[in-house]
Amino acid sequence: MKLNDKRAVITGGAMGIGFATAKRLLAEGCTVTIWDINGNALAEAHEELKKSGRVYAHVCDVTDKGRVYELAERAKAEMGGVDILINNAGFVIGGDFLERTDEEWEKTIEINLTSLVYTTRAFLKDMYLRNEGCVVNISSASSTLGVPGLSVYTATKWAVWGLTESLRFEAISAGKRGVKFSSIHPSYIAHGLFEGAKLGFPARLIVPLIKDHDSVAKVIVERAIKKGRYSPKIPFTVNLNPRLRGLLPDSWFQHLLILLGVPEGMKGWKGRIKN
């Protein structure tokens, strides 16, 4: 997809991956709308981003489908349509399965998975009518394996990958090959929601920490949107997970993860929210 004059909506656009992606899209000549639940961060992001191009900002709780559908219509009116949807809003809470409350796990599912139903439905029909558009869903490297201390988050990210692939096949079956779907699978980022998390030794040598959010934003723009890659993994060595899972007996694969120190990843997690 050529990006000049395209129109994009980014959820969770005030910080992290969403903000970095907005900067890159504006630099490519796009008009951008960012949604975020954090009003203060959104206002700051808007002030910074509008120096680089045409950008709109609205406070949005993506789990509120009424608000999502309202702001979707507003985005179409303000920008004249929407060509790109980036489902980036996410929530992380660490801890073993029994350590957290039902409400915390429900919030994780609502933000990381259920909200994608609302946002995608809000824009997909128009993309189908034009037979053109791009939906990018932020999944995770954890969608390729089980992560202790991150079980429900991991479950949502497996589901995001499956949802993205299913929607791609639906579009193909409907003769809408101009509508593209990509899922993005980053490993731990050094700062932000996964502050303090890192793989154990020696896995961290194979899959090092991602240094910053722009590294992910670059993959979103260059590989997913421009080139239409289905499921970019970041770093590239994350691709070893599904390949080894397919080649090895399941018990061998599980033991290999333990030997590599993969289950130790969340032990040092701090993040933006811990309690």
RAHU-V35768 format. One record per helix or strand. SS is the DSSP state (2 for helix, 1 for strand). FROM is the first residue (numbers start at 1). TO is the last residue. If there is no record, write none. Layout:
ss=SS from=FROM to=TO
ss=SS from=FROM to=TO
This chain:
ss=1 from=7 to=11
ss=2 from=16 to=27
ss=1 from=31 to=36
ss=2 from=39 to=49
ss=1 from=55 to=59
ss=2 from=65 to=79
ss=1 from=84 to=87
ss=2 from=97 to=99
ss=2 from=102 to=130
ss=1 from=133 to=138
ss=2 from=141 to=144
ss=2 from=151 to=173
ss=1 from=179 to=186
ss=1 from=189 to=189
ss=2 from=203 to=206
ss=1 from=210 to=210
ss=2 from=213 to=226
ss=1 from=233 to=234
ss=2 from=236 to=247
ss=2 from=250 to=260
ss=2 from=262 to=264
